[in-house]
Each structure stands twice: as C-alpha cells, then as structure tokens.
Amino acid sequence: MDITRIEAAAGRLKGHARRTPLLSSPFLDEIAGRRVLVKAECLQHTGSFKFRGAWAAVSGLDPEVRAKGVIAFSSGNHAQGIAEAARRFGITSVIVMPADAPAAKIAGTRGLGGEVVLYDREKEDRDALGAQLAEERGLTLIKPFDEPEVIAGQGSCGLEIAEQAAEEGVTQADVLVCCGGGGLTSGIALALEAKAPGLRVRPAEPEGFDDVKRSLAAGSIQRNPALGGNICDAIVTPQPGYLTFPILSRLCGPGLAVSEEEVLKAMQLAVRHLKVVAEPGGAVALAAALFRKGEIEGDAVICTISGGNVDPAILARALALEV
C-alpha cells in the first residue's frame, strides 16, 4: 500500500464521492480546550465513509469479474456502501450482516438493492459464511477493511483532510479516527504520511472494544474478549486487520478509548453545534477530542465523524442526556 494506489482510487472516486466538509464550532473548541476540526463523513453517500472504499474496490475490478456480482460482510455501513456501488454499476450484491445490526442499517442495505443474509455474530463465523457464498455463487468478496483497494478508497478521505487542514492553517495536530478493523485509520495515515506529515493519526475506540489501542501498546495483534454488546456497532470488530495493523503500528500514535456515555454526549453536541447526526461508532473520535483532552497534544485537533446511520431510539437517548 502506498500513496500511488490511494491517488488512483481518489481518481476513480472523483465525481462519485462527496468531498465532505471540515466543520468547526467555538462551543466545541471551548469544551476541548483547543481548536476542533471535524471531518463530517456522515455526509458522505450512504451516510458513512464506507462508500469511498466500496466504490474504489468495485470500480477497480475487471469488468468481466465485476459483472458476476460482489459479496461483503458488514454490520451496516460497508454493507450500504457496497450495495450502492453495486447498484450504480447494475450488478448483484449480497451482504452478510449480523442479526443484531441496527434495523435502520439492514433496511438501508435492502433499500439500496442489496440481498441481506443475516447471521449470529456470537455463534457463526462471518468470514467462513461469506467465503462459502462467494464460491457457491461466483461472487467477488470485498472485505470491509483488510482489502487493499478498500484501504486506498478510505485513504481519499486523508487526502481531503490534508488539503482542508492546510486551508485552515493547521499543519501540526493529532487526527483522531474512529477505528474498527483499521481501514479508514490506515488509509488516512498513509495519505497524511505523504501529504501532511505533521498530522499524526490516532485511533479512537469504545472502552472494552479497544483492540487497536491495546495492540499498538503491545506491539502485536490483540483480540477483544467480547464480539458485541456495545452501542458502537459500526466499529466493534474482534481485532485489527492483518493488512491494516502493520500500517497502524508504523504510522499511528497511541490509541484513545471512550465510554458509551461520552459517545452519546458527543452525538448530542454534534447535533447542537455542528448540525450533523453521528451514529455511536461514528462519534467516538469526537468524544475523544472533547473528553480526553489531557491525552491530546497541540493547539488543534482533527477528528472524523465517520458515519451517521443511527437508529432513532439511540439518537433520542443521546439527545435526552444532560451535557
């Protein structure tokens, strides 16, 4: 993986993905004790950054292979990204999703034309199920993060951050990225290494599911003891990816972990002061920027809101909190 591949993916994304804004609010700056710049990927097609990697991967397939269709496994955002990319190309998409995924994400995936296959994440192996369906139906499997073209597509977000931060006069800062398997985090880190080396990426995760933070500290891949049971469904993965972890190890600073309550508060603050909706997994980086200020260096911090596909009940819970 290098910047050439990311720039090629960005070229294929041009005219298809949105260049999402870098938002700010003096109210958030006051809470954080420094300038906060928020990359609003919740405004991307399908409501998350995942469209970038999905389009990069699907568009990068040989046309004859692509015509046979694609398959993916996802708790919802990669699912919708793949379904939308497939829809635009007029091909079949099959999405393997956990049965406990948010109803809004399952419905959204089906609404975009994806054929949804549900599985029990506590008892079934999604990788094995996806591989079996791919072989049986002649579909190309596109993994959610451990896939070079997906990482390259996510890296296009990093190219935009480099340009937008420079426009804001920010050349030295921590860049907090909502992190599950590490596709977005590693893609952004590679892009910033080449285009804005003064910007240091740091993964942000939910407490209890901070496998990347622990893996970086240990120098080897660590697994989470649980596979579910957190509101941040979009980034609850068992462990870092085998392709992403070496990139994370080389380029990222220490990880950050936040509580569910802090995530919910960040969601409310995003609505109130940025006028955007963040899902729990998409709000962990903002929560870290606001509530882990003692662990962050510098006069400015950049963070991603990586997705906005939230069930109404969770959003209502966030908005009801006293902040």
PLY file of the C-alpha trace (Angstrom):
ply
format ascii 1.0
element vertex 323
property float x
property float y
property float z
element edge 322
property int vertex1
property int vertex2
end_header
0.00 0.00 0.00
1.31 3.44 -0.94
0.17 6.91 -1.92
0.09 5.99 -5.62
-2.68 3.47 -5.01
-4.61 5.95 -2.86
-4.36 8.65 -5.51
-5.54 6.18 -8.17
-8.56 5.29 -6.02
-9.24 9.00 -5.46
-9.20 9.48 -9.22
-11.87 6.80 -9.68
-13.91 8.36 -6.86
-13.88 11.80 -8.44
-17.39 12.72 -9.49
-18.85 9.84 -7.45
-17.91 10.51 -3.80
-18.60 13.77 -1.99
-15.78 15.99 -0.75
-17.12 16.24 2.78
-16.60 19.43 4.83
-14.26 20.11 7.74
-16.58 21.64 10.34
-15.92 23.64 13.49
-17.72 25.31 16.39
-16.46 27.71 19.08
-18.59 25.78 21.59
-16.72 22.55 20.86
-13.40 24.40 20.98
-14.27 25.61 24.49
-15.14 22.12 25.72
-11.97 20.61 24.23
-9.66 23.42 25.28
-8.28 23.69 21.78
-9.44 24.14 18.20
-11.54 21.19 16.99
-11.93 20.47 13.27
-14.44 17.75 12.39
-14.33 15.79 9.11
-18.02 15.06 8.53
-18.05 11.74 6.69
-21.59 11.23 7.97
-22.50 13.45 4.99
-20.94 11.01 2.51
-23.13 8.91 0.19
-24.91 6.14 2.20
-24.16 8.08 5.39
-20.57 6.99 6.01
-17.01 6.94 4.69
-17.55 3.33 3.64
-18.82 4.42 0.23
-15.27 5.50 -0.61
-13.74 2.07 -0.09
-16.70 0.30 -1.65
-16.56 2.35 -4.83
-12.78 2.05 -5.04
-12.97 -1.74 -4.73
-15.93 -2.31 -7.07
-14.67 0.13 -9.70
-11.22 -1.46 -9.55
-12.48 -4.94 -10.52
-12.02 -6.35 -14.01
-15.33 -5.64 -15.81
-15.97 -9.33 -16.52
-15.39 -10.26 -12.87
-17.46 -7.31 -11.65
-20.42 -8.32 -13.82
-20.82 -11.56 -11.82
-21.58 -9.57 -8.66
-19.99 -8.91 -5.28
-20.42 -10.05 -1.69
-19.47 -8.33 1.56
-19.90 -8.76 5.29
-20.72 -5.80 7.46
-22.73 -4.54 10.43
-24.21 -1.96 8.11
-22.05 0.84 6.74
-19.80 -1.23 4.48
-22.97 -3.11 3.53
-24.68 0.06 2.33
-21.54 1.29 0.59
-21.18 -1.95 -1.37
-24.91 -2.11 -2.14
-24.87 1.45 -3.50
-21.70 0.93 -5.55
-23.17 -2.29 -6.98
-26.47 -0.54 -7.71
-24.68 2.17 -9.66
-22.84 -0.46 -11.70
-26.02 -2.50 -12.19
-24.63 -5.67 -10.60
-25.73 -8.07 -7.83
-24.64 -7.50 -4.24
-25.04 -9.99 -1.37
-24.40 -8.66 2.12
-23.77 -10.86 5.17
-24.93 -8.88 8.23
-25.16 -9.71 11.95
-28.75 -10.31 13.01
-28.35 -7.72 15.78
-27.28 -4.94 13.41
-29.36 -1.75 13.72
-32.67 -2.13 11.90
-32.04 1.12 10.05
-28.85 -0.29 8.54
-30.46 -3.57 7.50
-33.37 -1.69 5.92
-30.99 0.77 4.27
-28.95 -2.03 2.72
-32.06 -3.73 1.33
-33.36 -0.38 0.11
-30.21 0.05 -1.98
-30.78 -3.32 -3.64
-28.51 -5.48 -1.51
-29.55 -9.08 -0.78
-29.12 -9.37 3.00
-28.07 -12.67 4.65
-28.28 -12.47 8.46
-26.02 -14.43 10.86
-25.44 -14.78 14.61
-22.16 -13.00 15.40
-21.78 -14.90 18.69
-22.11 -18.37 17.12
-21.30 -18.12 13.41
-18.11 -17.21 11.53
-18.94 -14.42 9.08
-15.68 -14.88 7.15
-16.43 -18.55 6.54
-20.04 -17.81 5.60
-19.00 -15.08 3.18
-16.34 -17.29 1.58
-18.88 -20.12 1.16
-21.48 -17.88 -0.53
-18.82 -16.31 -2.76
-17.71 -19.72 -4.01
-21.23 -21.06 -4.49
-22.47 -18.06 -6.46
-19.33 -16.88 -8.22
-19.28 -13.56 -6.37
-16.21 -11.46 -5.58
-15.72 -10.98 -1.85
-14.91 -7.41 -0.81
-13.77 -7.35 2.80
-14.67 -4.34 4.97
-11.11 -3.30 5.86
-8.49 -5.96 5.09
-8.61 -5.25 1.35
-6.03 -3.06 -0.45
-8.49 -1.21 -2.69
-10.83 -0.56 0.25
-7.95 0.92 2.25
-6.96 3.00 -0.78
-10.50 4.32 -1.15
-10.66 5.26 2.53
-7.31 6.99 2.06
-9.03 9.50 -0.21
-10.53 10.94 2.99
-6.99 11.55 4.21
-6.09 13.42 1.03
-9.03 15.74 1.68
-8.05 16.21 5.33
-4.53 17.21 4.26
-5.87 19.83 1.86
-8.55 21.16 4.21
-6.26 21.34 7.25
-3.75 23.32 5.19
-6.53 25.70 4.15
-7.28 26.19 7.87
-3.62 26.83 8.64
-3.23 23.61 10.63
-0.02 21.73 9.87
0.67 20.10 13.26
-2.14 18.19 15.00
-3.41 14.83 16.17
-6.00 13.35 13.80
-8.42 11.14 15.73
-10.10 8.47 13.61
-12.99 6.19 14.58
-11.39 2.76 14.35
-12.76 -0.76 13.97
-10.63 -3.02 11.80
-8.47 -0.08 10.77
-9.32 0.50 7.10
-10.14 4.20 7.47
-7.41 4.76 10.06
-4.67 3.14 8.00
-5.84 4.76 4.74
-5.84 8.23 6.31
-2.47 7.57 7.95
-0.89 6.60 4.61
-2.34 9.68 2.90
-1.15 12.03 5.64
2.31 10.45 5.72
2.73 11.55 2.10
0.78 14.82 2.07
0.79 16.23 5.63
3.46 14.55 7.78
2.82 16.97 10.65
-0.62 15.44 11.16
-0.44 12.32 13.37
-3.24 9.76 13.22
-4.55 8.24 16.45
-7.25 5.53 16.55
-10.33 6.11 18.73
-12.43 3.20 20.02
-15.10 2.32 22.60
-13.95 1.17 26.02
-13.99 -2.62 26.22
-13.50 -2.88 22.44
-10.18 -1.05 22.21
-8.28 -3.87 20.50
-6.32 -1.46 18.28
-5.24 0.66 21.24
-4.10 -2.46 23.11
-2.45 -3.93 20.02
-0.44 -0.76 19.42
0.70 -0.76 23.05
1.63 -4.45 22.95
3.23 -4.40 19.51
1.14 -7.39 18.41
-2.48 -8.07 17.48
-4.79 -8.35 20.48
-8.39 -9.61 20.38
-11.42 -8.27 22.19
-12.93 -10.64 24.77
-16.48 -9.90 23.52
-17.88 -9.68 19.99
-20.88 -7.47 20.71
-22.81 -5.63 23.38
-21.80 -2.04 22.70
-23.79 0.76 21.06
-20.85 1.49 18.74
-21.80 -1.41 16.44
-20.07 0.04 13.38
-16.60 -0.36 14.89
-16.98 -3.40 17.14
-14.57 -5.81 15.45
-12.70 -8.74 17.02
-9.20 -7.43 16.26
-7.21 -5.20 13.90
-6.80 -6.41 10.32
-3.72 -8.30 9.17
-3.16 -5.76 6.39
-4.07 -2.71 8.45
-2.16 -3.44 11.67
1.37 -3.10 10.22
0.35 0.29 8.79
-1.18 1.35 12.10
1.92 0.20 14.00
4.24 2.20 11.76
2.27 5.42 11.47
-0.16 5.89 14.38
0.22 7.44 17.79
-1.30 5.87 20.92
-4.96 4.88 20.78
-7.79 6.51 22.72
-10.85 4.85 24.28
-14.13 6.46 25.37
-17.22 5.37 27.30
-20.72 4.88 25.91
-21.94 7.92 27.86
-19.20 10.08 26.35
-20.15 8.84 22.89
-23.81 9.74 23.47
-22.81 13.19 24.71
-20.65 13.71 21.61
-23.62 12.74 19.44
-25.77 15.38 21.12
-23.05 18.04 20.81
-22.65 17.24 17.10
-26.36 17.84 16.56
-26.45 21.01 18.63
-23.26 22.70 17.42
-22.42 21.18 14.03
-25.98 20.39 12.87
-24.98 16.86 11.84
-26.14 13.43 13.01
-23.49 10.97 14.14
-24.07 7.30 14.91
-22.35 5.97 18.06
-19.45 4.32 16.23
-19.04 7.45 14.17
-18.85 9.71 17.22
-16.01 8.07 19.19
-13.30 10.30 17.71
-15.27 13.44 18.54
-15.87 12.07 22.04
-12.12 11.53 22.43
-11.40 15.06 21.20
-13.84 16.52 23.72
-13.36 14.29 26.75
-9.75 13.04 26.51
-8.17 16.46 26.11
-5.41 15.64 28.59
-4.22 12.84 26.29
-4.02 15.05 23.19
-1.21 17.42 22.25
-1.21 20.74 20.44
-3.44 23.75 19.88
-5.72 21.95 17.41
-7.19 18.50 16.93
-8.85 16.99 13.87
-11.39 14.18 14.22
-13.68 12.18 11.97
-17.41 11.69 12.31
-17.27 8.54 10.26
-20.97 7.68 9.99
-24.46 8.93 10.68
-26.64 5.83 10.30
-28.22 5.76 13.75
-31.44 4.19 14.94
-33.93 6.86 16.13
-34.11 5.37 19.64
-30.35 5.71 20.14
-30.40 9.27 18.82
-33.28 10.13 21.16
-31.30 8.67 24.06
-28.33 10.87 23.17
-30.44 14.00 22.84
-32.08 13.38 26.23
-28.79 13.48 28.16
-27.72 16.48 30.20
-24.48 17.79 28.72
0 1
1 2
2 3
3 4
4 5
5 6
6 7
7 8
8 9
9 10
10 11
11 12
12 13
13 14
14 15
15 16
16 17
17 18
18 19
19 20
20 21
21 22
22 23
23 24
24 25
25 26
26 27
27 28
28 29
29 30
30 31
31 32
32 33
33 34
34 35
35 36
36 37
37 38
38 39
39 40
40 41
41 42
42 43
43 44
44 45
45 46
46 47
47 48
48 49
49 50
50 51
51 52
52 53
53 54
54 55
55 56
56 57
57 58
58 59
59 60
60 61
61 62
62 63
63 64
64 65
65 66
66 67
67 68
68 69
69 70
70 71
71 72
72 73
73 74
74 75
75 76
76 77
77 78
78 79
79 80
80 81
81 82
82 83
83 84
84 85
85 86
86 87
87 88
88 89
89 90
90 91
91 92
92 93
93 94
94 95
95 96
96 97
97 98
98 99
99 100
100 101
101 102
102 103
103 104
104 105
105 106
106 107
107 108
108 109
109 110
110 111
111 112
112 113
113 114
114 115
115 116
116 117
117 118
118 119
119 120
120 121
121 122
122 123
123 124
124 125
125 126
126 127
127 128
128 129
129 130
130 131
131 132
132 133
133 134
134 135
135 136
136 137
137 138
138 139
139 140
140 141
141 142
142 143
143 144
144 145
145 146
146 147
147 148
148 149
149 150
150 151
151 152
152 153
153 154
154 155
155 156
156 157
157 158
158 159
159 160
160 161
161 162
162 163
163 164
164 165
165 166
166 167
167 168
168 169
169 170
170 171
171 172
172 173
173 174
174 175
175 176
176 177
177 178
178 179
179 180
180 181
181 182
182 183
183 184
184 185
185 186
186 187
187 188
188 189
189 190
190 191
191 192
192 193
193 194
194 195
195 196
196 197
197 198
198 199
199 200
200 201
201 202
202 203
203 204
204 205
205 206
206 207
207 208
208 209
209 210
210 211
211 212
212 213
213 214
214 215
215 216
216 217
217 218
218 219
219 220
220 221
221 222
222 223
223 224
224 225
225 226
226 227
227 228
228 229
229 230
230 231
231 232
232 233
233 234
234 235
235 236
236 237
237 238
238 239
239 240
240 241
241 242
242 243
243 244
244 245
245 246
246 247
247 248
248 249
249 250
250 251
251 252
252 253
253 254
254 255
255 256
256 257
257 258
258 259
259 260
260 261
261 262
262 263
263 264
264 265
265 266
266 267
267 268
268 269
269 270
270 271
271 272
272 273
273 274
274 275
275 276
276 277
277 278
278 279
279 280
280 281
281 282
282 283
283 284
284 285
285 286
286 287
287 288
288 289
289 290
290 291
291 292
292 293
293 294
294 295
295 296
296 297
297 298
298 299
299 300
300 301
301 302
302 303
303 304
304 305
305 306
306 307
307 308
308 309
309 310
310 311
311 312
312 313
313 314
314 315
315 316
316 317
317 318
318 319
319 320
320 321
321 322
